[in-house]
Structure formats: C-alpha cells, structure tokens
Amino acid sequence: MAFDPNELTLGDMEDLETASGIPFDKITEALSTEGTAPPIALVIALVWVMRRKSEIGLKLEDVRSTRIADISAMFGEMIGEPTVETTDPTDAVA
C-alpha cells in the first residue's frame, strides 16, 4: 500500500482533516518533516483513509485497535521503504 497524496480525493482530504483535527496543509507538513513522528490522530486518520479503499466498511474506530508493529510496516510501505520480513530462527534450513 503506497501513499500517494495525488491519489486522494477531495472527500479523502476532508475526512483526513475532520478525523485528525489538522488542516490539510499542516498534514502534508507533518508527513514531510524528517525526524519527527506525526501526531497519533493523524496516523489513525491516514491509516483509515488508506485502508478503507480496500477494506469496505472499515470504520475509524476499527483502526484504533491496530498494533504499532502493523502501523510501522504499513508506513514503511506507504513511503516506499522495503518491508523488512523477520524469519523464525527455528525455520533455518540445514
């Protein structure tokens, strides 16, 4: 799931603002500032807007139960970083 702000609809942008409480120009600023984490309300809103495209009926409240590990993997994919897969050392091939 790659995040491309150009793919957002006006409705998506409005929903991001409403759900996060942050104006859209500040959202793009928060996402592009290196070395700082975006506000959690923005993370929840962004995950909701991106996932609801493939998970019809997903509610904002549903996203709040997402684990941090899942968010980290999802954001890595959104910004184009390769997903790091962990392997179980007990699965080593002899």
C-alpha positions in Angstrom: 0.0 0.0 0.0 1.9 3.0 -1.2 0.8 6.5 -0.1 0.5 9.0 -2.9 -1.2 12.2 -1.9 -2.1 12.8 -5.6 -4.4 9.8 -5.4 -6.5 11.3 -2.6 -10.0 12.5 -3.5 -11.4 15.8 -2.1 -13.5 13.6 0.2 -10.4 11.8 1.4 -8.7 15.1 2.2 -11.8 16.4 4.0 -12.0 13.1 6.0 -8.3 13.4 7.0 -8.9 16.9 8.2 -12.0 16.0 10.1 -10.7 12.8 11.7 -7.3 14.2 12.6 -8.4 17.7 13.5 -5.5 19.1 11.4 -5.8 21.3 8.3 -4.6 19.6 5.2 -1.7 21.9 4.6 -0.4 21.0 8.1 -1.0 17.3 7.4 1.4 17.4 4.4 3.9 19.4 6.5 3.7 16.8 9.4 4.2 13.9 7.0 7.2 15.5 5.3 9.1 16.7 8.4 12.0 14.3 8.9 12.9 13.1 12.3 9.5 13.8 13.9 6.6 11.5 14.2 3.2 12.7 13.0 0.5 13.2 15.6 -1.3 9.9 16.5 -4.6 11.4 15.5 -3.1 11.9 12.0 -1.7 8.4 11.9 -5.1 6.9 12.8 -6.9 9.1 10.2 -4.3 8.3 7.5 -4.4 4.6 8.1 -8.2 4.7 8.0 -8.4 6.6 4.7 -5.8 4.4 3.0 -7.2 1.0 4.3 -10.9 1.8 3.6 -10.2 1.8 -0.1 -9.5 -2.0 0.1 -11.5 -2.8 3.3 -15.0 -1.6 2.5 -17.0 -0.7 5.6 -13.8 0.0 7.7 -14.6 2.5 10.5 -12.3 5.0 12.1 -12.9 3.2 15.4 -11.7 -0.1 13.8 -8.3 1.4 13.0 -7.7 2.4 16.7 -7.2 -1.3 17.5 -4.3 -1.6 15.0 -1.0 -2.6 16.6 2.1 -0.3 16.4 4.0 -3.1 14.6 1.4 -3.2 11.9 1.5 0.6 11.6 5.3 0.6 11.3 5.1 -1.9 8.5 2.3 -0.1 6.8 4.0 3.3 6.9 7.2 1.7 5.5 5.2 0.5 2.5 3.4 3.8 2.2 6.6 5.8 1.8 8.2 3.3 -0.4 10.6 1.6 2.1 11.1 -2.1 1.6 9.2 -4.2 4.1 11.5 -6.0 6.5 10.5 -9.6 6.9 11.6 -11.3 10.0 12.4 -15.0 10.0 12.0 -17.5 12.7 15.5 -18.9 13.5 14.0 -22.3 14.2 13.0 -22.4 10.5 16.6 -22.4 9.4 17.4 -24.8 6.5 20.1 -27.3 7.3 
